[in-house]
Amino acid sequence: MHSNAVRLTGHIRENNRSIFTFSGDNVDDLLNEYYQGSAMTNVADYTASIRQLKALMYNGTTIQPNNNYEQYQKGTL
């Protein structure tokens, strides 16, 4: 989802598990495509998204809806 420009609205890491929350108009469509095996994305975007999500996971960053994720992503926080 992250590589398809779906907005990441939350991240919580507890007990060595990460939970990501996404929101947007096409979330349900992307989930259906994923489970049907028909989801497609750009490889470079996917790789960059995985790196960003891993950085959130392993840096212990918690993102809630009001944590200014856009600023974090741009490196201004």
Helices and strands as residue ranges (DSSP letters): G 2-4, E 7-14, E 17-23, H 27-36, H 43-58, H 69-74
